[in-house]
Amino acid sequence: MSYPVIKLSSKRPYQICKCCVMDTTDDDIVFDENGICMRCNEYKERIEPEWNHGRGHEKELKQLIAKIKKSGEGKEYDCILGLSGGLDSTYMLHLAVKEWGLRPFVFHIDAGWNLPVAEKNIRKVTRKLGVKLHIKKMDRDEMREMQLAWFRTGLEMLDAPQDHAFIALIDKYSQKLGVKYILNGYNVCTEVIADPASWEKGAGPTGDGTYIRDVVKKHCDIPVKKYTYTSGLKHKFVLPYIKGVKTIKPLNLVEFTRASMIKTLSDEYGYIPYGQKHFEDLITKFLEGWWQPTRFGHDIRRAQLSSLVVTGQMERDEALKILENPPLSEEESKKLFSQVAEKLQISEEELMEYHEMPECKEKFKSQEKLYNLGIKIYEKIGLEKRIRK
């Protein structure tokens, strides 16, 4: 069996930003007269002045922590924290418990794709911090069939089944526990530049239950009965504005770098870094490290590295040097390919057929327009700190 590299040709002459490393593999990228992309300009104009690299937010953070603690008086937990085992959520747990004295309900979704190193990291950190870890084991047959359904679509972004479950369970737990604060690990420091929207064409928003249900209806071969759904209306409007459940991003109120996060977690807990963002999960590592680059010609590291470049944590030349090599070696790619096929209970030949199928032209129901409107409103009022283009 061969492992081809298939890169779809861009319709535009190749160009790369002179500030970061985003390029015309994003069909929608726009450059100014100086060759600087719209993301870099937006960061300088909209994000950096208010964020200020986490500095100057001490009073705001202190007031926020006081509100969280007060809201949790008389309750077992004062906030909810979803722990993937990745760098951002793990560092946020460290700060929440050790530095801020919060009492989070810590939960982890086991969708069947955890890598052993991630499970070890999660155990080491939660045990030393003395927090109870709540693990939600997803139904393996349903999750396997849902993952296959997304492969069958021919879409690029295939992480939707477990990503949506994560959001849906946060919504569920917040209501069940009566907790008013959800700690979200998103931070400007390491992920200010989101994956290009042009890489997600045809797919609906991850948190959109309408989209998830439509793919399940059209491409699942078994009934999905145990899975938890949510909706954008519930997550973005009903919970925060009617139920009073606030999703907050406290990492944006403290000063740190990716390197300092790794050092703190390594020194304190023996945390082992994964090498690349999202590589704590087998299916995500496979999709972002091999599937997307070889099937679509998109390297997610461009957004990740560009976030580090624009925030001053990495020189552009270093990022370009990293991009000279593929995310995974050929040997590791073959190993992951075999493991994913085995987990999905299909042959490697069938998995390769999905890799070689035409790009998706199918239309799925979604609330994408409503989501996009919401993002624009959030940007206007200063709640959206991520550059989505």
Residue pairs with C-beta under 8 A, 6 or more apart in sequence:
1 348
1 349
1 352
3 294
3 330
3 333
3 334
3 337
4 294
5 293
5 294
6 294
6 295
6 297
6 355
6 356
7 293
7 294
7 296
7 297
8 296
8 297
8 359
9 297
10 24
10 25
10 27
10 297
11 27
12 24
12 27
13 24
14 23
14 24
15 23
15 24
15 29
15 31
15 35
16 22
16 23
16 24
17 23
17 29
17 31
17 35
17 36
17 37
17 39
17 40
17 306
18 34
18 35
18 36
19 36
19 37
19 40
19 309
19 310
19 316
20 37
20 39
20 40
20 193
20 305
20 306
20 309
20 310
20 316
20 319
21 302
21 305
21 306
21 309
21 316
21 319
21 320
21 323
22 29
22 37
22 39
22 193
22 196
22 302
22 303
22 306
23 29
23 302
25 196
25 297
25 298
25 299
25 302
26 196
26 198
26 199
26 389
27 196
27 198
28 196
28 197
28 198
28 389
29 37
29 38
29 196
29 389
30 37
30 38
31 37
31 38
32 38
32 41
38 389
39 193
39 306
39 310
39 387
39 389
40 310
42 387
42 389
43 192
43 193
43 310
43 387
46 379
47 188
47 192
47 385
47 387
50 382
51 188
51 252
51 385
53 189
53 255
53 311
53 312
54 188
54 189
54 251
54 252
54 253
54 254
54 255
54 256
55 255
57 252
57 253
57 254
60 253
61 250
61 253
61 254
64 248
64 250
64 253
65 100
65 101
65 102
67 181
68 78
68 79
68 102
68 180
68 181
69 78
69 101
69 102
71 78
71 179
71 180
71 181
72 78
72 79
72 103
72 179
72 180
75 177
75 178
75 179
76 103
76 105
76 177
77 103
77 104
77 105
77 177
77 179
78 102
78 103
78 104
78 179
78 181
79 96
79 102
79 103
79 104
79 105
79 179
79 181
79 182
79 183
80 104
80 105
80 107
80 170
80 173
80 174
80 177
80 179
80 181
80 182
80 183
81 89
81 92
81 93
81 96
81 104
81 105
81 106
81 107
81 182
81 183
82 89
82 107
82 108
82 109
82 166
82 169
82 170
82 185
83 89
83 90
83 93
83 106
83 107
83 108
83 122
83 126
83 133
84 108
84 109
84 118
84 166
84 280
84 281
85 108
85 114
85 118
85 119
85 121
85 122
85 280
86 118
86 185
86 274
86 277
86 278
86 280
87 190
87 258
87 261
87 262
87 265
87 273
87 274
87 277
88 185
88 186
88 187
88 190
88 191
88 251
88 261
89 185
90 121
90 122
90 125
90 265
90 271
91 185
91 251
91 256
91 261
91 264
91 265
92 183
92 185
92 250
92 251
93 104
93 106
93 125
93 126
93 129
93 131
94 125
94 129
94 264
94 265
94 268
94 269
95 250
95 251
95 254
96 102
96 104
96 183
96 250
97 104
97 129
97 130
97 131
98 129
100 250
102 183
104 131
104 183
105 134
105 173
105 177
105 179
106 126
106 131
106 132
106 133
106 134
107 133
107 134
107 135
107 136
107 169
107 173
108 122
108 133
108 134
108 135
108 136
109 135
109 136
109 138
109 162
109 165
109 166
109 169
110 135
110 136
110 137
110 138
111 138
111 143
111 161
111 162
111 165
112 138
112 140
112 143
112 144
112 343
113 162
113 281
113 282
113 283
113 284
113 343
114 280
114 281
114 282
115 279
115 280
115 281
115 282
115 285
117 272
117 274
117 280
118 274
118 280
118 281
120 272
121 269
121 271
121 272
121 280
122 133
123 133
124 269
124 270
124 271
125 265
125 269
125 271
126 132
126 133
128 268
128 269
136 169
138 162
138 165
138 226
138 227
139 226
139 227
141 222
142 222
142 224
142 225
142 226
142 227
143 161
143 162
144 343
144 344
144 345
145 220
145 221
145 222
145 224
146 161
146 216
146 220
146 224
146 227
147 158
147 161
147 283
147 344
148 219
148 220
148 221
148 344
148 346
149 161
149 215
149 216
149 218
149 219
149 220
150 158
150 160
150 161
150 215
150 219
151 158
151 344
151 351
151 354
152 219
152 354
153 202
153 215
153 219
153 360
153 362
153 364
154 354
154 357
154 358
154 359
154 360
154 361
154 362
155 202
155 203
155 360
156 199
156 200
156 201
156 202
156 203
156 292
156 295
156 296
156 298
156 360
157 195
157 199
157 200
157 203
158 283
158 287
158 291
159 206
159 283
159 284
159 287
160 203
160 206
160 211
160 212
160 215
161 212
161 227
162 281
162 283
163 206
164 206
164 207
164 208
164 209
164 212
164 229
164 230
165 227
165 228
167 206
167 207
167 230
167 235
168 209
168 228
168 229
168 230
169 228
170 182
171 230
171 234
171 235
171 239
172 228
172 230
173 179
174 180
174 182
174 239
174 243
174 245
175 239
175 243
175 245
179 245
180 244
180 245
180 246
181 245
181 246
181 248
182 245
182 246
182 247
182 248
183 248
183 250
184 247
184 248
184 249
185 249
185 251
186 249
186 251
186 252
186 385
186 386
187 249
187 251
187 252
188 252
188 311
188 385
188 386
189 251
189 252
189 256
189 257
189 258
189 307
189 311
189 313
190 258
190 261
190 277
190 304
190 307
190 308
190 311
191 277
191 303
191 304
191 307
191 386
192 307
192 310
192 311
192 385
192 386
192 387
193 303
193 304
193 306
193 307
193 310
193 386
193 387
194 303
194 386
194 387
194 388
194 389
195 300
195 303
196 298
196 303
196 389
197 388
197 389
199 292
199 296
199 298
202 360
202 361
202 362
202 363
202 364
203 211
203 364
203 366
204 210
204 211
204 212
204 214
204 364
204 365
204 366
204 367
204 368
205 211
205 232
205 366
205 367
205 368
205 371
207 230
207 231
207 232
207 235
207 236
207 371
208 231
208 232
208 366
208 367
208 368
208 371
209 229
209 230
209 231
209 232
210 231
210 365
210 366
210 367
211 364
211 365
211 366
211 367
211 368
212 229
213 229
213 365
214 364
214 365
214 366
215 364
216 224
216 227
218 362
218 364
231 367
232 367
232 370
232 371
232 374
233 367
233 370
236 374
239 245
239 247
240 246
240 247
249 385
252 385
257 313
258 308
258 313
259 313
262 271
262 273
265 271
266 272
266 273
274 280
276 285
276 288
276 289
276 301
276 304
276 327
277 304
278 284
278 285
278 288
278 300
279 285
279 288
279 289
282 336
282 339
282 340
282 343
283 340
283 343
285 328
285 336
286 336
286 337
286 339
286 340
288 300
288 327
289 327
289 328
289 332
289 333
289 336
290 327
290 328
290 333
290 336
290 337
291 355
292 298
292 299
292 300
293 299
293 326
293 327
294 355
295 355
296 359
299 323
299 327
301 322
301 323
301 327
302 323
305 314
305 319
305 322
305 323
306 319
308 314
308 319
309 315
309 316
309 319
326 333
328 336
337 348
337 351
338 348
340 351
341 347
341 348
341 350
341 351
344 351
375 384
375 388
378 384
